Amino acid sequence: MKLDAPIRAVLKGKGGQIWSIRPEASVYDAVEMLADKGIGALLVMAEGKLVGILSERDYARKVILKGKASKQTLVNEIMTSPVIAVTPQETVDQCMTLMTNRRIRHLPVVQDDNVVAVLSIGDLVKWLVSAQEETIQRLEDYISGKYPG
């Protein structure tokens, strides 16, 4: 398990689908998309540029608790902006630290001003567990004499 591995290693095992919505869309449409896709956040894109991110947390805190109507509230009224993003060269440790310190669960991965992926805290945990399992298997193989070296 290497915490200094670049997150592009995490992205190899992740699907490349990126879900987004326009800033002038209704919050209702955004929540409907979150539910349909089974995801926790949507990128907010305007003219091909990342302008915000909308999460279930934004909805709960900025619509539900404020008594706003989902169909009359626009995404740009509740989205988080500016967006905290990383590049594929950032390390797993840097991303985990950033997500923990900023209390966020989703990180857009941007390269040359283009979003190439969205990394979730779940993606990082899954990658770490897989890396630990691989390390354990190698140690067991070494101890039992199956190590190919």
C-alpha positions, 0 to 999 in steps of 0.5 A: 500500500503506497500512500504516495501513489498518484491518484491516476493509479486509483482512477485506473480501476474506476469507470470514467463516467462523469455526471454533470448538470447546468447551473441554471437547472432546477435543484429538483432535476439535480436530485433526480439525476443523483438518485437515477445515477446512484451518486452523491455529487454532480459537477456543475458545468457551464460552456464546458467549464467546471463552475461548481459542484452540487452534493446531497449535503448541499441539498440537505443543508441549503434547500431542505433545512431552509424550507426552499422548493426544489423545483423553484431553486436553481443549482447555481443558488446552492452549488459549492463554488469555487470547486476544490479539484486535484490533478492526476499527479496528486498522491492518494495521501494528499487527496485523503488529507485534503478531503479530510481537512476540507470535509468533502467527499468528492474531488474533481480531477482536472488536467489541462482545464478539463475534468477527467474524473471525479474521485470519491472518498469511497474510491480511495477507501476501496483502493486502499483496501485492495492495496492492503489485500495485495500486500497481505497476499504477497507476505503470505506467499513469501512466508509460505515459500510461494514468493516468486523471487 
